[in-house]
Amino acid sequence: MQNYVTLPVNQLIYFYITYKLFFMSLITVLLVLIVVGVLLWLVNNYIPMDGTIKKIFNIVVVVLVIIWLLKVFGLFDNLMNAHV
């Protein structure tokens, strides 16, 4: 007779949902980063604008993406609540 490790059904469902949500959120983050990168590349290459405006635009987009990533991973609230 073989010994099997069995988990209750509710633990299996919880594991499956957690696993699926984790990887779906990572895929979503990667897709958003790819789309933002492609759009930024298209704007930089195909829309004529002054060099300084282009630099400011790139910096604003990168800062917004970094803030969004911090919020997605739950680090933004921790940084805002930090006491020195």
N, C-alpha and C positions, 0 to 999 in steps of 0.2 A: 504494500500500500504506500502511495506517494504522499508526502506532506506538501500541501500548498498553503501559501500565505494568502489569506483572503481578507479583503477589506469590506466593510459594510457598503451597501449601495450608495448611501448618501455621501460617504467619503470619496468614492469613485466619481460621482457626479461633480462634487466640489473640485476635485483635482482636475477633471476634464475641463470644467468651465474656467478655472484659474489658468490652466495651461493654454487654452484657446484664447482667452482674453489677453494674456501676456504676449503671445506671438502675433495676434492680430494688431495689438497696439504698436508693436515694433514694426510691423509691416506698414502700418499707417504712418508712423513717424518717418520711415525711409521713403515712402511715396511722397509725402509732403516735402521732404528735403530735396528729393529729385525734381519735383515740379517747380519749387521755388528756385532751385539752381538753374534749371532750363529757362525759366522766365527771366531771371536776372541776366543770363547769357544772351538771350534774345534782345532784351532791352539794351544791353551794352553794345551789341554788335549792329543792330539794325535801326535804332532810333538815334538820330544825330542830336547830340547835346554837348554843351561845354564840358571840358574835363573836370572842372571843380564841381559842377553840379552832378556829374556822373560819380565822382568819388563820394560826395555827400549821400547820394542815393544808395550807393553800395553799402556804406557804413550804416545807414538807417535800416536797410533790409537785413544786414547781418545782425545788428543789435536786436531787432524785433524777432528774428529767428532764434537767437540765443535765449531771449526772455521766454519765448514760447516753449522751447525745449526745457528750460528750468521749471516752467509751470507743469508741463506734461509729466516730468519725473518727480514732481512734488518738492523740488528744492527751493522754488521761489518763495513760498510761504515761510520756510525755515530761515531764509536769508532776511526776509522782512521782519521776522520776529526775534532776530538775534540781538542780544544785549551785550554791549561792550563792557 
